Amino acid sequence: MWGRGAGSRFLLAGLIVSAFVLLLYWWFGRDLSSGVDVRVVYMGGFLVLLLAGLLGRISTRPASSLSKVFGQIVIWVAVGLVLVGGYSYRAEMRQISDRILGELDPARGQAVSGQDNTAGGTMLFTMADDGQFHIEGTVGGVPVRFILDTGASDVMLTPADARRLGFDPAALAYTRSYVTANGTVMGAPVVLTNLDIGPIHMSDVAASVLEKPGDMSLLGMSFLRRLKGYQVQGSNLILTQ
């Protein structure tokens, strides 16, 4: 037979579980009709397992240690609230994270919110210490770092970047000539199936693989002229699709 102490412990356990369930319903109940993200289910299940483990200890502990176990439960419930709150404000936290990373590494850029764009988005880049705009993009999912060059008619890939993207520089035909500050260079025309810069997505972008090695690939006009707009404001570059 269970004593009066055990009964009070299970009553407390029931109250805590009920409060937790009500909290989840209050937080996500209005979205149940459209379905809850599976990550919420996993997180909720994990927290329930933790809570069940702590509650199980109540039935095996003397009444004198009940306050200690209750304190542990309060701590885990607080951790659960922090996780749920972080998930609820994940979009805002991601914007803050992107802004911090953009300040630490200007090439990553920052996605600008609040723009009326239906086809893409807006990215903000800060001028690097060398006085140029370094831009990180992905080509077919492969990260590539570019330097903005409005004088380049095409996107220009270094042989090293071309290899990473699956092109064989030795097998290409270098039929195009480009006049640069360092003289005339030859390039081999290719097409980039996808070129993404943050929320800006572009397909079938004309590009050329440079015959000679270079320091960094160039983001030229074959990409820029297909944007809704691009502008330099002081030390900031804004790309808008």
Sequence and secondary structure as in RCSB ss.txt:
>XXXX:A:sequence
MWGRGAGSRFLLAGLIVSAFVLLLYWWFGRDLSSGVDVRVVYMGGFLVLLLAGLLGRISTRPASSLSKVFGQIVI
WVAVGLVLVGGYSYRAEMRQISDRILGELDPARGQAVSGQDNTAGGTMLFTMADDGQFHIEGTVGGVPVRFILDT
GASDVMLTPADARRLGFDPAALAYTRSYVTANGTVMGAPVVLTNLDIGPIHMSDVAASVLEKPGDMSLLGMSFLR
RLKGYQVQGSNLILTQ
>XXXX:A:secstr
   HHHHHHHHHHHHHHHHHHHHHHHHHGGGGGG   HHHHHHHHHHHHHHHHHHHHHTTS GGGHHHHHHHHHH
HHHHHHHHHHHHHTHHHHHHHHHHHHHHH GGG EE  S   SS  EEEEE  TTSS EEEEEETTEEEEEEE T
T SSEEE HHHHHHTT  GGGS   EEEEETTEEEEEEEEEEEEEEETTEEEEEEEEEEESS  SSEEE HHHHT
TSSEEEEETTEEEEE 
